[in-house]
Amino acid sequence: MSITIGCFALVDPFSTLDHQLDRIRDLGFRHADVTDNADGGCLGVEFGFTAVASLDANPHDLKRAFDARGLEITSYCAHANLLDASAPWRYGTAQIVKAVRAAAAIGVRHVISTEGDPRTDFGRRLTRDQAIFSIREKLHEPLRVAEDHGVKLLLEPHGPYTGSVDTTEAILTACDSPALGLNLDTGNLWIGGDHPVDMIRRLGAQIEHVHWKDMPHDLESVRGTLFGTGMSTIALGTGAVGIEDVHRALMDAGFDGHTTLEIAGDEAVLASRDYLESLTPGVGGEPARQGAPA
């Protein structure tokens, strides 16, 4: 498989998933993820102002929606709260298991998760060892289900522990599962205080998916105090992350898989795709970009 460049499936706010998929197709992409999702039904879906996909729906209906637009699903996002105490209203173990089963049912290989920022005093007061145990405990059953279903669960830097290469390595060791790998988020790791190149050099063999973001230079002062952002507003190659160095390190490590642009704004999205393609001519293997600006 050649490297692909896909699009985050939240292009426009307050819009349905069908609208998001139409926009991704019209921008000329052929790969996208299942981004926002939750259990059960959603008022916003019923009344047409959110793109939430139900984890309790028939996943084949979701695949048909992507297929109808010539889009391939590259991953399920299942970003969770793995540090606060388990509760029915928190996205956690149960939802990750549902995402794994849904992905397996429609042939999607990767489910991407993370620990997230704790929202309560319980989570904030955990020691490092307690936090690693909490993550391990909440991922134990999802990893067993993933292994049995032929799915890989990928940890993404998007919290105070996955935002560190050292702690990410400790989590991988603690979980000790063949079903666990990594999704490199270039912007999130940088804003967390580490650097994507360092993760690639140490853990490159376990990176199976990439989320691309560049970050503005004026965020240098807050590195190490923030641990993830949903989307970047600038084009790749125009910020402080050093995307060309990251790309080169991935190529040196033999990375060959799906990647997703987590970037807001049509101009920045298209410029980012062009930038990545300039770094690796022929990257993506995309068909002709129907509907894309000339």
C-alpha positions in Angstrom: 0.0 0.0 0.0 1.3 3.5 -0.8 1.0 6.4 1.6 -2.4 8.1 1.4 -3.5 11.6 2.3 -7.0 11.7 3.7 -9.2 14.4 5.3 -10.6 14.9 8.8 -14.3 14.3 8.5 -15.3 17.6 10.2 -14.9 20.1 7.4 -17.8 22.5 8.2 -19.4 23.1 11.6 -23.0 22.4 12.4 -23.4 20.1 9.4 -24.4 16.5 8.9 -22.0 13.7 8.1 -23.4 13.4 4.6 -22.5 17.0 4.1 -19.0 16.4 5.4 -18.5 13.5 3.1 -19.7 15.5 0.1 -17.3 18.3 0.9 -14.3 15.8 1.3 -15.2 14.2 -2.1 -15.5 17.6 -3.8 -12.1 18.7 -2.4 -10.7 15.7 -4.3 -9.9 13.4 -1.5 -10.5 9.7 -1.6 -9.7 8.8 2.1 -11.3 10.0 5.3 -11.9 8.8 8.9 -14.9 8.2 11.0 -14.4 11.2 13.3 -17.1 12.2 15.8 -19.2 9.3 17.2 -21.2 8.3 20.3 -23.5 5.6 21.6 -27.2 5.6 20.8 -29.1 8.3 19.1 -28.2 12.0 18.8 -30.6 14.9 18.6 -28.2 16.9 16.5 -28.2 14.1 13.9 -32.0 13.9 13.8 -32.3 17.6 13.3 -29.4 18.0 10.9 -26.7 20.0 12.6 -24.0 17.5 13.7 -21.9 14.8 12.0 -22.0 12.3 14.9 -21.9 8.7 13.8 -23.7 6.3 16.1 -21.6 3.4 17.5 -24.9 1.4 17.8 -25.9 1.8 14.2 -25.2 -0.7 11.4 -21.6 0.0 10.4 -22.3 -1.2 6.9 -24.7 1.8 6.4 -21.7 4.1 7.3 -19.5 2.3 4.8 -22.2 2.6 2.1 -22.3 6.4 2.7 -18.5 6.6 2.2 -18.6 4.2 -0.7 -21.3 6.2 -2.5 -18.8 9.1 -2.6 -15.8 7.1 -3.6 -14.3 7.4 -0.1 -12.4 4.8 1.8 -12.6 4.8 5.6 -9.0 4.7 7.0 -9.7 4.7 10.7 -12.3 5.1 13.5 -11.6 7.8 16.0 -12.3 6.7 19.5 -10.6 9.3 21.6 -11.5 8.6 25.2 -11.2 9.8 28.8 -9.0 7.2 30.4 -7.9 9.1 33.5 -11.1 10.2 35.2 -13.2 7.6 37.0 -15.4 5.4 34.7 -19.0 6.6 34.4 -21.9 6.1 31.9 -21.6 9.6 30.6 -17.8 9.4 29.8 -16.5 8.1 26.5 -14.3 5.2 27.6 -13.8 1.4 27.5 -17.4 0.6 26.3 -17.2 3.0 23.4 -13.8 1.9 22.3 -15.0 -1.7 22.2 -17.9 -0.7 20.1 -15.6 1.3 17.7 -13.4 -1.8 17.4 -16.3 -4.1 16.6 -17.7 -1.6 14.1 -14.3 -1.2 12.4 -13.8 -4.9 12.1 -17.3 -5.4 10.6 -16.5 -3.2 7.7 -12.8 -4.0 7.2 -11.3 -0.9 8.8 -7.9 -1.9 10.3 -7.3 1.0 12.8 -9.1 2.5 15.7 -7.4 5.6 17.2 -7.7 6.5 20.9 -6.0 8.5 23.6 -6.3 9.2 27.3 -7.4 12.9 27.0 -7.1 15.6 29.6 -8.6 14.7 33.0 -11.7 16.7 33.8 -12.0 16.0 37.5 -9.8 16.2 40.6 -9.7 12.4 40.6 -7.9 12.3 37.3 -5.8 15.4 37.9 -4.4 13.9 41.2 -3.2 10.6 39.7 0.5 10.0 40.0 2.4 9.0 36.9 2.2 5.3 37.8 -1.4 5.5 38.7 -2.2 7.2 35.4 -0.4 4.5 33.4 -2.3 1.8 35.4 -5.6 3.6 34.7 -4.9 3.7 31.0 -3.8 0.1 31.0 -6.9 -1.0 32.9 -9.3 0.9 30.6 -7.7 -0.4 27.5 -7.3 -4.0 28.6 -10.6 -5.3 27.3 -10.6 -3.2 24.1 -7.2 -4.6 23.3 -8.4 -8.2 23.8 -11.4 -7.5 21.5 -9.2 -5.8 19.0 -6.7 -8.7 18.8 -9.6 -11.2 18.3 -11.1 -9.0 15.6 -7.9 -8.3 13.7 -8.0 -4.6 14.5 -5.1 -2.5 15.8 -5.8 0.1 18.5 -3.5 3.1 18.0 -2.6 5.5 20.8 -2.4 9.1 19.7 -0.6 12.0 21.6 -3.6 13.9 22.9 -3.1 14.1 26.6 -0.6 14.7 29.4 0.9 11.2 29.2 0.6 10.3 25.5 2.0 13.8 24.9 5.4 12.5 26.1 7.5 10.0 24.1 8.9 8.6 27.4 5.4 8.0 28.9 4.0 6.7 25.7 6.7 4.1 25.6 5.9 3.2 29.2 2.2 2.8 28.3 3.1 0.5 25.4 5.3 -1.6 27.7 2.6 -1.8 30.4 -0.2 -2.8 28.1 2.1 -5.4 26.3 -0.4 -6.1 23.5 0.2 -7.0 19.9 -3.0 -5.1 19.1 -1.6 -1.8 20.4 0.3 0.6 18.1 0.7 4.4 17.6 -1.0 7.1 15.6 1.5 10.0 15.3 -0.2 13.4 15.6 2.5 15.8 14.6 1.0 19.0 16.1 -0.2 17.4 19.3 3.2 15.9 20.2 4.9 19.2 19.4 2.5 21.2 21.5 2.9 18.7 24.3 6.6 19.5 24.5 8.1 16.6 22.6 8.9 16.3 18.9 7.5 14.0 16.3 11.0 13.2 15.0 12.0 11.9 18.4 8.9 9.6 18.5 9.7 8.3 15.0 13.3 7.5 15.9 12.4 5.6 19.1 9.0 4.1 18.2 8.8 4.3 14.5 8.1 0.6 14.0 4.9 1.0 16.0 3.5 4.0 14.1 0.8 2.8 11.7 -1.2 6.0 11.0 -0.4 9.7 11.0 -2.5 12.8 11.7 -0.8 15.9 10.1 -0.9 19.3 11.8 1.5 22.2 11.8 1.4 24.7 14.7 1.9 28.5 14.6 5.2 29.9 15.9 3.4 32.0 18.5 2.4 28.8 20.4 6.1 28.1 21.3 5.5 29.7 24.7 2.8 27.2 25.7 4.5 24.0 24.6 4.4 21.5 27.4 1.3 23.0 29.0 -1.3 21.9 26.3 -1.7 18.3 25.2 -3.7 18.3 22.0 -5.8 20.3 19.6 -8.5 19.0 17.3 -7.4 20.9 14.2 -4.8 23.3 13.0 -5.7 26.5 11.1 -2.4 26.8 9.2 -1.1 24.9 6.2 1.6 22.3 6.6 5.1 23.7 6.2 4.2 27.2 7.4 4.6 26.6 11.1 7.0 25.6 13.9 6.8 21.8 13.8 9.2 21.2 11.0 7.0 19.0 8.8 9.7 18.3 6.2 12.0 16.8 8.9 9.0 14.7 10.2 8.2 13.5 6.7 11.8 12.6 6.1 12.0 10.7 9.4 8.9 8.7 8.5 10.3 7.8 5.1 13.5 6.7 6.7 11.6 4.5 9.2 9.8 2.8 6.3 6.3 4.2 7.1 3.8 3.2 4.4 0.1 3.7 5.4 -2.8 6.1 5.8 -2.5 9.7 6.9 -5.1 12.3 7.6 -5.0 16.1 7.4 -6.5 17.6 10.6 -6.6 21.1 9.3 -9.4 23.7 9.1 -10.2 25.8 6.1 -10.2 24.8 2.4 -7.2 26.9 1.4 -5.0 25.4 4.2 -6.3 21.9 3.5 -5.5 22.0 -0.2 -2.1 23.7 0.4 -1.2 21.1 2.9 -2.0 18.3 0.5 0.0 19.9 -2.2 2.9 20.4 0.2 2.9 16.7 1.3 2.7 15.6 -2.4 5.7 17.8 -3.2 7.8 16.0 -0.5 7.0 12.6 -2.0 6.0 12.8 -5.7 3.2 10.3 -6.4 2.2 10.0 -2.8 -1.4 9.1 -2.1 -2.3 7.1 -5.2 -5.4 9.3 -5.5 -7.6 9.2 -8.6 -8.3 12.4 -10.5 -9.5 15.1 -8.2 -13.1 15.6 -9.4 -14.5 18.8 -8.1 -11.2 20.1 -6.8 -10.2 23.7 -7.6 -8.0 23.9 -10.7 
